[in-house]
Amino acid sequence: MSIFKLPDLGEGLQEAEIVEWFVKEGDEVTVDQPLLAVETAKAIVDVPSPESGEIAKLFVAAGDIPKVGDALVEFTLDEKQPAKQDSGTVVGQMETDKGTVIEAAAKVGKGSKGSGGIKATPAVRALAHKHSVDLSVVTPTGADGVITAADIERAAKALSNAGPLEPLRGVRRAMAHIMTQAHEEVADVTIVDDADIHAWAKGTDATLRLIRAIGVACKVEPSLNAWYDSQEMGRRLLDQVDVCVAVDTKEGLFVPVLRDVSNRSPEDLRAGLNKIKEGIKDRSIPPEEMRGYTITLSNFGTFGGRYADPIVVPPTVAILGAGRMRDEVVAVDGQVVIHRIMPLSLTVDHRAVTGGEATRFLMAAIEDLGKAE
């Protein structure tokens, strides 16, 4: 017998949603035969079999969300194959001498309750279980941050007035993980300014102009086209500009990548964008086309909004957001005129990027956006 556990699929996440099994108990499989499809950060990926043999047991079903290291399938191996050993992880809890149980908290980020974990007596935990209250969402009012029975009752009452819990799945679940990581890790700062795009010809493709401006600005200020290593406290400047174009969908946020934008024609970039959109629509875009980007563009103005505070996702250090274009009264050479204006919001990781570097980048992008062609 051999048990195959959910492997690390390279998305930086610790779980994946089971989309579909291609096999059933009793089936014979060979090495590299697709076993199941799982949904990871932004794509559906087929997981191949590591063994040849008979499927003895499936431990999870479609719709389940196992963590990396959880058992997926048990094989009855061919006689020529030795059984493989696998290990698991045991997570426990500690009890204080006052009877308060302290669970180790997840990574603590901005606005968290502290690093001491969740504190509650066994009786209070039982009460929370009775009312289906998640202790992590309860604000403690007891001494030393201990959750009390009154806290549970208050939370239960609030939850009873809310709608049913809708678990995040697929892309939205992955987005939640990634945004949490970014919120916890990045020392973000945002600067805003406007680009005067009055010189644009009618019908100019705003997305392509923004991508071009990013490429130009990266040449002027290369420090924003970089990856930051938080463990080594160092950055790596990157020669090729690979722009992640954030795409909002009903399922959540997708992050496809346009490679080497500085050395591609507008026609080639538009063809690439169209191909990406089709791949997202039918969920056929390969995972590798959503990895390894160096800087991000969020053109949120297509929906609305003027300025924003875009989120930098590690290991990148910058994201440029473009708000809704508008006509605005401006002064040009002492004359009051109406020009087309595009608001811009640039967020950088202040651990790796200085204020001067960020400002030079933004000014270079604005200068390029102001050109007719």
C-alpha positions in Angstrom: 0.0 0.0 0.0 1.1 3.6 -0.6 -0.6 6.9 0.2 -0.3 9.9 -2.0 -0.7 13.2 -0.3 -1.5 16.6 -1.8 1.8 18.0 -3.0 3.0 21.6 -3.1 1.8 22.7 -6.5 4.0 25.7 -6.6 1.4 28.4 -6.1 2.6 29.4 -2.6 -0.7 28.2 -1.1 -1.2 25.5 1.5 -4.4 24.1 0.1 -6.3 23.4 -3.1 -9.9 22.7 -4.0 -10.7 19.3 -5.6 -12.5 20.0 -8.9 -12.9 16.5 -10.3 -11.6 12.9 -9.9 -10.7 11.1 -13.1 -10.4 7.7 -11.4 -12.5 5.7 -8.9 -11.7 3.1 -6.3 -10.8 -0.2 -8.0 -9.3 1.4 -11.2 -5.9 0.5 -12.4 -3.6 3.4 -13.1 -0.1 4.0 -14.4 2.6 6.5 -13.5 1.8 10.0 -14.8 -1.8 9.2 -15.6 -4.0 12.1 -14.5 -5.7 11.3 -11.2 -7.7 14.4 -10.4 -8.0 18.1 -11.2 -7.5 20.7 -8.5 -8.0 24.5 -8.5 -5.0 26.4 -7.3 -4.3 30.1 -7.1 -5.6 31.0 -10.5 -6.0 27.9 -12.6 -7.2 24.3 -12.8 -4.4 21.8 -12.7 -4.3 18.1 -13.4 -2.4 16.1 -10.8 -0.7 13.0 -12.3 -0.3 9.6 -10.5 3.1 9.0 -8.9 2.5 5.3 -8.9 1.3 2.4 -11.0 -1.2 0.1 -9.3 -4.8 -0.1 -8.2 -6.8 2.7 -6.5 -7.6 1.3 -3.1 -9.2 4.4 -1.5 -10.0 8.0 -2.3 -9.8 10.2 0.8 -11.4 13.3 -0.5 -14.3 14.2 -2.8 -15.0 16.9 -5.4 -15.6 20.2 -3.6 -13.3 19.3 -0.7 -10.4 21.6 0.2 -7.5 19.5 1.5 -4.2 21.1 2.7 -0.8 20.3 1.4 0.2 17.0 3.0 -3.4 15.7 3.4 -4.0 12.2 2.0 -5.6 12.1 -1.4 -5.5 8.5 -2.5 -4.2 5.1 -1.4 -2.7 2.7 -3.9 -2.3 -1.1 -4.0 1.0 -1.2 -5.7 2.3 -3.5 -8.4 4.4 -6.2 -6.7 7.6 -4.8 -8.2 7.2 -1.4 -6.6 8.2 -0.9 -2.9 5.8 0.9 -0.6 6.6 4.5 0.0 6.8 6.1 3.4 5.0 9.4 4.0 4.9 11.7 7.0 2.3 13.9 8.5 2.1 16.9 10.7 0.6 17.0 14.2 -0.8 20.3 15.4 -1.6 20.5 19.1 -2.6 23.0 21.7 -1.3 24.1 25.1 -3.2 24.6 28.3 -2.2 27.2 30.9 -2.3 26.6 34.6 -5.5 28.6 34.8 -7.4 26.3 32.5 -7.3 28.6 29.6 -6.6 26.9 26.3 -4.3 28.9 23.9 -4.3 27.9 20.3 -1.3 29.1 18.2 -2.5 31.9 16.0 -1.9 32.1 12.3 0.5 34.7 11.0 -0.3 38.0 12.6 -0.8 41.0 10.4 -1.8 44.6 10.5 -4.8 45.1 12.7 -4.6 41.7 14.3 -5.4 41.0 18.0 -1.8 40.2 18.9 0.6 37.3 18.8 -0.7 35.5 21.9 -3.2 33.3 20.0 -6.8 32.7 20.8 -7.5 32.4 24.6 -10.6 30.7 26.0 -11.6 28.2 28.6 -12.8 24.8 27.6 -16.3 25.8 28.6 -16.3 28.8 26.5 -15.0 26.8 23.6 -17.8 24.3 24.0 -20.3 27.2 24.0 -18.7 28.6 20.8 -19.1 25.1 19.2 -22.7 25.0 20.3 -23.5 28.3 18.6 -21.2 27.6 15.6 -19.1 30.6 16.4 -15.6 30.8 15.0 -13.4 32.0 17.9 -11.1 33.9 15.5 -13.8 36.4 14.7 -14.7 37.1 18.4 -13.4 40.2 20.1 -12.3 39.2 23.6 -13.2 41.4 26.6 -11.8 39.2 29.4 -8.6 39.9 31.3 -5.4 39.3 29.3 -7.4 38.9 26.1 -9.5 35.9 27.2 -12.7 35.3 25.3 -15.7 35.2 27.7 -19.1 33.5 27.5 -20.7 36.9 27.0 -18.4 37.5 24.0 -19.7 34.2 22.5 -23.3 35.1 23.1 -22.8 38.6 21.5 -21.1 37.1 18.5 -23.8 34.4 18.1 -26.5 37.1 18.1 -24.7 39.1 15.5 -24.2 36.1 13.3 -27.9 35.1 13.6 -28.8 38.5 12.0 -26.4 37.9 9.1 -26.8 35.8 6.0 -25.4 32.2 5.8 -21.7 31.7 5.6 -20.5 31.5 2.0 -17.2 29.7 1.9 -14.6 31.2 -0.4 -13.6 28.8 -3.1 -11.4 28.6 -6.1 -10.0 31.9 -7.3 -11.6 33.9 -4.5 -10.1 31.7 -1.9 -6.7 32.0 -3.5 -7.1 35.7 -3.7 -7.9 35.9 0.0 -4.7 34.0 0.9 -2.5 36.1 -1.4 -4.0 39.4 -0.1 -3.5 38.3 3.5 0.1 37.5 2.8 0.6 40.9 1.1 -1.1 42.8 3.9 1.0 41.1 6.6 4.4 41.4 4.8 4.6 44.6 2.7 5.5 48.0 4.0 3.3 49.8 1.5 3.1 53.5 0.6 1.0 55.0 -2.2 1.5 58.2 -4.2 -1.0 59.7 -6.6 -0.9 62.2 -9.5 -2.7 62.8 -12.8 -1.6 62.3 -16.4 -2.8 64.8 -19.0 -3.8 62.6 -22.0 -5.4 65.4 -24.1 -2.9 64.6 -26.9 -4.3 61.1 -27.4 -6.0 60.4 -30.7 -9.6 59.3 -30.5 -9.8 55.5 -29.9 -6.4 55.2 -28.3 -6.1 51.9 -26.4 -5.6 53.1 -22.8 -4.4 49.7 -21.5 -1.7 49.4 -24.1 -0.6 53.0 -23.4 -0.4 52.2 -19.7 1.7 49.1 -20.4 4.0 51.1 -22.6 4.3 53.8 -19.9 5.3 51.1 -17.3 8.0 49.8 -19.6 9.4 53.3 -20.2 9.3 54.2 -16.5 11.1 51.0 -15.6 14.0 52.1 -17.8 14.1 55.5 -16.1 13.8 54.0 -12.6 14.7 50.2 -12.6 14.3 49.8 -8.9 10.5 49.3 -9.3 11.0 46.3 -11.7 12.3 44.1 -8.9 11.7 41.3 -6.5 12.3 41.7 -2.8 13.6 38.8 -0.6 12.2 39.3 2.9 14.3 36.5 4.3 17.6 37.8 3.1 16.5 41.5 3.2 17.7 42.1 -0.3 16.2 42.9 -3.7 16.9 41.7 -7.2 16.6 44.2 -10.1 15.2 42.5 -13.2 16.1 43.4 -16.8 12.9 42.1 -18.5 9.7 43.9 -17.7 6.9 41.3 -17.3 3.6 43.1 -16.5 0.9 41.4 -14.6 -2.5 42.8 -15.8 -5.0 42.4 -13.0 -8.3 41.1 -14.5 -11.5 41.2 -12.4 -14.1 38.5 -13.0 -17.2 37.2 -11.2 -15.1 34.3 -9.9 -12.4 36.7 -8.5 -9.1 38.3 -9.5 -6.9 36.8 -12.2 -3.3 37.9 -12.7 -2.1 37.0 -16.3 1.3 38.2 -17.4 2.5 40.0 -20.5 6.1 39.2 -21.0 8.9 41.5 -22.1 6.5 44.4 -22.8 9.3 46.9 -23.6 10.4 44.9 -26.7 6.9 44.1 -28.2 4.8 46.0 -30.7 1.4 47.4 -29.7 -0.2 44.9 -32.1 1.6 42.0 -30.5 0.7 43.2 -27.0 -3.0 43.6 -28.0 -3.0 40.1 -29.4 -1.5 38.8 -26.2 -4.1 40.6 -24.1 -7.0 39.2 -26.2 -5.5 35.6 -25.9 -5.3 36.1 -22.2 -8.9 37.2 -21.9 -10.1 34.2 -23.8 -8.0 31.9 -21.7 -9.5 33.4 -18.5 -13.0 33.2 -19.9 -12.8 29.4 -20.6 -10.4 28.7 -17.7 -7.8 27.3 -20.1 -4.9 29.7 -19.3 -1.8 27.8 -18.2 -0.6 28.4 -14.6 2.8 29.4 -15.9 1.3 32.4 -17.7 0.3 33.8 -14.3 3.6 33.5 -12.6 6.9 35.3 -12.5 5.7 38.8 -13.2 7.9 41.7 -12.2 5.4 44.6 -11.8 1.6 44.9 -11.8 -1.0 47.1 -13.6 -4.5 47.6 -12.2 -6.8 49.5 -14.6 -9.6 49.7 -12.2 -10.9 52.9 -13.8 -12.7 50.9 -16.4 -15.3 50.2 -13.6 -15.0 53.5 -11.7 -13.1 55.3 -9.1 -10.5 58.0 -9.2 -7.6 57.0 -6.9 -6.9 53.8 -5.0 -4.5 52.1 -2.6 -3.5 49.1 -4.7 -1.9 46.1 -3.0 1.6 45.0 -3.8 1.9 41.2 -3.9 5.4 39.8 -2.9 7.9 39.3 -4.2 7.2 42.3 -6.5 7.6 45.8 -5.2 5.2 48.0 -7.2 1.8 48.2 -8.7 0.4 51.1 -10.8 -3.4 51.7 -10.7 -5.2 53.8 -13.2 -8.5 55.4 -12.3 -11.5 56.6 -14.4 -10.5 59.1 -17.1 -12.4 62.4 -17.0 -12.6 65.8 -18.6 -11.3 68.5 -16.2 -10.6 72.2 -16.2 -6.9 72.8 -16.1 -4.5 75.7 -16.6 -2.2 75.5 -19.6 0.2 78.3 -20.4 -1.9 80.7 -18.4 -5.1 79.7 -20.2 -8.1 77.8 -18.7 -8.9 74.8 -20.9 -10.6 71.4 -20.6 -8.3 68.4 -21.0 -8.7 64.7 -20.7 -7.2 63.5 -17.4 -6.2 60.0 -16.2 -5.6 59.7 -12.4 -2.8 57.4 -11.3 -2.1 55.6 -8.0 1.4 54.0 -7.5 1.9 51.7 -4.5 5.4 50.5 -3.7 7.0 48.3 -1.0 8.9 50.8 1.0 11.3 48.2 2.2 12.8 48.0 -1.3 11.8 51.3 -2.9 12.5 54.9 -1.7 10.1 57.7 -2.1 12.4 59.4 -4.6 12.5 56.2 -6.7 8.7 55.9 -6.7 8.2 59.5 -7.6 10.7 59.4 -10.5 8.9 56.3 -11.8 5.5 57.9 -11.6 6.7 61.1 -13.3 8.3 59.1 -16.1 5.0 57.2 -16.7 3.1 60.4 -16.7 5.4 62.0 -19.2 5.0 59.0 -21.6 1.3 59.0 -21.2 1.2 62.7 -22.1 2.6 62.0 -25.6 0.4 61.8 -28.7 1.9 58.5 -29.8 
